[in-house]
Amino acid sequence: MRATTPLILSLLAAGAAAPASADVYKCTINGEIRYQDAPCPGQQDQKPHLEIREPVKPSPSSAGQPVGGVAVVALPSESASSAGDSPADPNLGSEGGEATPAQLRAAFEAQAAARAARAAAPPAAPAEQGPPDRLTQLQGLIVQAQEAHRGLIDQQRQAMLALAEKHAGREDSEAAIAERREVEYEWRQRRLRAADEERALQAEISRLCPNGTLSTRGRLECR
């Protein structure tokens, strides 16, 4: 039996998702060789390039044959040009890309075992995943600082409206003017501190970007 490396790799990609009995067709679409489970477009009578049939229970004397539960792969002969399309894969066959049923069976079983191990493995703990990228951290902190600054503006507006209601009818009195100035000063200081925090984060991003920064939809990124 002979199987080129691309064909074997396509079988491995299908893995356990492939049905117990299926056919594989070799098609050339837009100059590219593809392997699929249906005839090529416009070739409904096309013969399968590869047939995967239900396994036959081996007899006790059939030593070295594929064991039960594994599909038997039958490959038609290929031309010399198609057989030489890709070099031999030392993991899947001998020189020239040859692969025996036992090698194909072992490859399928290895793929299935790897998928089962990945599915059973618990998610990595945060400590094992490592710290997040500092640039990404800074971008998130800048967004939070901008939202906090906008929140301060809204809160200042509400405070000034409440103050106006408090002094309605006597807005020009000394007490009203003094309180209004005091409240405006307090909120101005809060907004200045918020702006300073945002500028400090932006400056740190600039230090991390040797080629400068650019703003994409309000988000600072390295050039």
LINTADA-V554697 format. One record per residue. N is the residue number from 0. RES is the residue in three letters. SS is DSSP state (H for helix, E for strand, - for the rest). OMEGA is omega in whole degrees, 0 to 359 (999 if undefined). NEAR is the number of other ideal C-beta (glycine too) atoms within 12 Angstrom. Layout:
# LINTADA-V554697
n res ss omega near
N RES SS OMEGA NEAR
N RES SS OMEGA NEAR
This chain:
# LINTADA-V554697
n res ss omega near
0 MET - 178 26
1 ARG - 177 33
2 ALA - 179 41
3 THR - 182 34
4 THR H 178 31
5 PRO H 180 27
6 LEU H 180 39
7 ILE H 179 36
8 LEU H 178 23
9 SER H 177 27
10 LEU H 179 33
11 LEU H 179 31
12 ALA H 178 20
13 ALA H 174 25
14 GLY H 183 21
15 ALA H 180 22
16 ALA H 181 15
17 ALA - 178 24
18 PRO - 182 15
19 ALA - 180 14
20 SER - 183 17
21 ALA E 177 23
22 ASP E 177 25
23 VAL E 181 36
24 TYR E 179 28
25 LYS E 183 32
26 CYS E 172 23
27 THR E 184 19
28 ILE E 182 15
29 ASN - 178 9
30 GLY - 182 7
31 GLU E 180 12
32 ILE E 180 23
33 ARG E 176 21
34 TYR E 183 32
35 GLN E 184 27
36 ASP - 178 24
37 ALA - 179 19
38 PRO - 179 18
39 CYS - 178 23
40 PRO - 179 14
41 GLY - 180 11
42 GLN - 183 17
43 GLN - 180 10
44 ASP - 182 9
45 GLN - 177 18
46 LYS - 181 16
47 PRO - 173 26
48 HIS - 181 36
49 LEU E 178 34
50 GLU E 175 20
51 ILE E 186 31
52 ARG E 175 20
53 GLU - 181 16
54 PRO - 175 22
55 VAL - 182 16
56 LYS - 181 14
57 PRO - 176 18
58 SER - 181 10
59 PRO - 184 8
60 SER - 185 7
61 SER - 180 15
62 ALA - 177 10
63 GLY - 179 11
64 GLN - 179 19
65 PRO - 182 29
66 VAL - 183 21
67 GLY - 180 15
68 GLY - 180 17
69 VAL - 182 27
70 ALA - 176 30
71 VAL E 184 29
72 VAL E 178 34
73 ALA E 182 24
74 LEU E 173 30
75 PRO - 179 21
76 SER - 181 12
77 GLU - 177 24
78 SER - 182 12
79 ALA H 182 12
80 SER H 181 10
81 SER H 180 22
82 ALA H 182 26
83 GLY - 182 16
84 ASP - 184 22
85 SER - 181 22
86 PRO - 180 16
87 ALA - 176 22
88 ASP - 184 24
89 PRO - 181 14
90 ASN - 187 17
91 LEU - 182 34
92 GLY - 180 30
93 SER E 183 18
94 GLU - 180 14
95 GLY - 177 21
96 GLY - 180 31
97 GLU E 177 25
98 ALA - 179 34
99 THR - 176 23
100 PRO H 180 30
101 ALA H 179 22
102 GLN H 177 30
103 LEU H 179 34
104 ARG H 180 30
105 ALA H 180 22
106 ALA H 178 32
107 PHE H 181 33
108 GLU H 179 22
109 ALA H 178 19
110 GLN H 181 25
111 ALA H 179 22
112 ALA H 179 16
113 ALA H 179 17
114 ARG H 180 19
115 ALA H 180 14
116 ALA H 179 12
117 ARG H 181 13
118 ALA H 183 12
119 ALA H 183 10
120 ALA - 178 11
121 PRO - 178 9
122 PRO - 182 10
123 ALA - 178 9
124 ALA - 181 8
125 PRO H 181 9
126 ALA H 181 7
127 GLU H 182 10
128 GLN H 178 10
129 GLY - 181 10
130 PRO - 179 10
131 PRO - 179 13
132 ASP - 184 14
133 ARG H 179 18
134 LEU H 178 23
135 THR H 177 18
136 GLN H 182 17
137 LEU H 179 30
138 GLN H 178 29
139 GLY H 179 19
140 LEU H 178 23
141 ILE H 178 32
142 VAL H 179 21
143 GLN H 180 18
144 ALA H 179 27
145 GLN H 178 24
146 GLU H 178 17
147 ALA H 179 22
148 HIS H 178 26
149 ARG H 177 18
150 GLY H 178 18
151 LEU H 179 26
152 ILE H 179 20
153 ASP H 180 16
154 GLN H 178 20
155 GLN H 179 25
156 ARG H 179 18
157 GLN H 180 16
158 ALA H 180 24
159 MET H 177 25
160 LEU H 179 16
161 ALA H 179 16
162 LEU H 179 26
163 ALA H 178 18
164 GLU H 181 14
165 LYS H 183 18
166 HIS - 180 21
167 ALA - 179 13
168 GLY - 179 10
169 ARG - 182 16
170 GLU - 184 17
171 ASP - 179 12
172 SER - 181 14
173 GLU H 181 12
174 ALA H 180 15
175 ALA H 180 21
176 ILE H 181 16
177 ALA H 180 15
178 GLU H 179 22
179 ARG H 179 26
180 ARG H 180 16
181 GLU H 180 17
182 VAL H 179 26
183 GLU H 180 19
184 TYR H 181 16
185 GLU H 181 20
186 TRP H 177 26
187 ARG H 179 19
188 GLN H 178 16
189 ARG H 181 22
190 ARG H 178 25
191 LEU H 178 16
192 ARG H 179 18
193 ALA H 179 27
194 ALA H 178 22
195 ASP H 178 16
196 GLU H 180 23
197 GLU H 180 28
198 ARG H 178 19
199 ALA H 178 18
200 LEU H 178 30
201 GLN H 179 28
202 ALA H 178 17
203 GLU H 176 22
204 ILE H 180 31
205 SER H 179 23
206 ARG H 179 17
207 LEU H 184 23
208 CYS - 183 21
209 PRO - 181 10
210 ASN - 179 10
211 GLY - 181 14
212 THR E 172 24
213 LEU E 182 15
214 SER E 177 17
215 THR E 183 11
216 ARG - 178 9
217 GLY - 182 14
218 ARG E 180 19
219 LEU E 178 32
220 GLU E 176 22
221 CYS E 176 22
222 ARG - 999 14
